[in-house]
Amino acid sequence: MSGIPRARLAAILRGAADSDLPEPSAVAGIRVPTLILAWSGDRGHPLNTAERLHELIADSDLRVAETSEDLDGWPSLVRSFLGRL
């Protein structure tokens, strides 16, 4: 991945995984386009959490990485997503 060093990204994702989500009604109230990135092999952030967020946020796009190559594609996904806003 370019931009964010892998160690820093891992720390960010671990911090997010350790955080409690708001109440479902609060998450469902999000009214902005949202890109949800999940990795199927991330033990600290279960895929079902990302899937639940996707269910709750009406205008969300869920992308699941299965391989390290998929993870390497995340910066491009983010650029593309932001370019559509």
C-alpha positions as CSV (number, residue, x, y, z in Angstrom):
1,M,0.0,0.0,0.0
2,S,1.3,3.4,-0.8
3,G,0.9,6.4,1.6
4,I,0.2,4.8,5.0
5,P,2.9,2.5,6.3
6,R,1.6,-1.0,7.0
7,A,2.5,-0.9,10.7
8,R,0.6,2.3,11.1
9,L,-2.4,1.1,9.2
10,A,-2.5,-2.1,11.3
11,A,-2.5,0.0,14.5
12,I,-5.3,2.2,13.2
13,L,-7.4,-0.8,12.3
14,R,-6.7,-2.5,15.7
15,G,-7.8,0.7,17.4
16,A,-11.0,0.8,15.4
17,A,-11.7,-2.9,16.2
18,D,-11.3,-2.3,19.9
19,S,-13.9,0.5,19.8
20,D,-17.6,-0.2,20.5
21,L,-20.0,0.7,17.7
22,P,-22.7,3.3,18.4
23,E,-26.3,2.1,18.7
24,P,-27.7,0.6,15.5
25,S,-30.2,3.5,15.2
26,A,-27.4,6.0,15.3
27,V,-25.4,4.2,12.6
28,A,-28.6,3.9,10.5
29,G,-28.9,7.7,10.7
30,I,-25.7,8.2,8.7
31,R,-26.8,9.9,5.6
32,V,-23.6,10.3,3.6
33,P,-22.0,8.0,1.1
34,T,-19.8,5.6,3.0
35,L,-17.1,3.2,1.9
36,I,-16.6,0.2,4.2
37,L,-13.4,-1.7,3.7
38,A,-13.1,-5.1,5.4
39,W,-10.5,-7.9,5.2
40,S,-11.8,-11.4,5.5
41,G,-8.6,-12.5,7.4
42,D,-8.7,-9.8,10.0
43,R,-9.3,-11.6,13.4
44,G,-9.6,-8.3,15.3
45,H,-12.4,-6.9,13.1
46,P,-14.9,-9.6,12.1
47,L,-16.3,-9.4,8.7
48,N,-19.8,-9.6,10.1
49,T,-19.3,-6.2,11.7
50,A,-18.6,-4.7,8.3
51,E,-21.6,-6.5,6.9
52,R,-23.8,-5.1,9.7
53,L,-22.6,-1.6,9.0
54,H,-23.3,-2.0,5.4
55,E,-26.9,-3.2,6.2
56,L,-27.4,-0.2,8.5
57,I,-26.0,2.6,6.3
58,A,-28.2,3.1,3.3
59,D,-25.7,4.7,1.0
60,S,-22.8,2.4,1.7
61,D,-20.4,0.4,-0.4
62,L,-18.8,-2.7,1.2
63,R,-15.6,-4.0,-0.3
64,V,-14.0,-7.1,1.2
65,A,-10.4,-7.9,0.7
66,E,-9.6,-11.6,0.4
67,T,-5.9,-11.4,-0.5
68,S,-2.9,-9.1,0.2
69,E,-3.3,-7.9,-3.5
70,D,-6.9,-6.8,-2.6
71,L,-5.5,-4.9,0.3
72,D,-3.0,-3.2,-2.0
73,G,-5.9,-2.0,-4.1
74,W,-7.5,-0.1,-1.2
75,P,-5.9,3.2,-2.0
76,S,-7.3,3.0,-5.5
77,L,-10.7,2.1,-4.2
78,V,-10.7,5.1,-1.8
79,R,-9.5,7.5,-4.6
80,S,-12.3,6.2,-6.9
81,F,-14.9,6.4,-4.1
82,L,-13.9,10.0,-3.2
83,G,-13.9,10.9,-6.9
84,R,-17.6,10.0,-7.2
85,L,-18.6,12.4,-4.3
